[in-house]
Amino acid sequence: MLRSTSEGVTLAVRAQPGAKKTAITGIYGEGAAAQLKIAVKAPPLEGRANQALIAFLAETLGVAKNAVELKTGELSRSKVFLLRGVTLERAESVLPK
């Protein structure tokens, strides 16, 4: 789910767009393939759910929105985000395991 890289930390996410509110709802999968499950209020139209995820992750981790970059999964529920300026320790302390 979380991996340290030279640029920061990558986070695997399983998005659930169209929810009543944006919130972390649990873990999807097990082991190395585990993803953080996040319900997103925004619909999956015109990238709105992706933008809502970026804003939510930035707020949750206390970084600017431009520090959160969608690396893969633009049109998929399974996504990988790069979190610049975030250490693995910081991400682990804020996000559920």
Secondary structure, 3 states (H helix, E strand, C coil): CEEECCCEEEEEEEEEECCCCCEEEEEECCHHHCEEEEEECCCCCCCHHHHHHHHHHHHHHCCCHHHEEEEECCCCCEEEEEEECCCHHHHHHHCCC
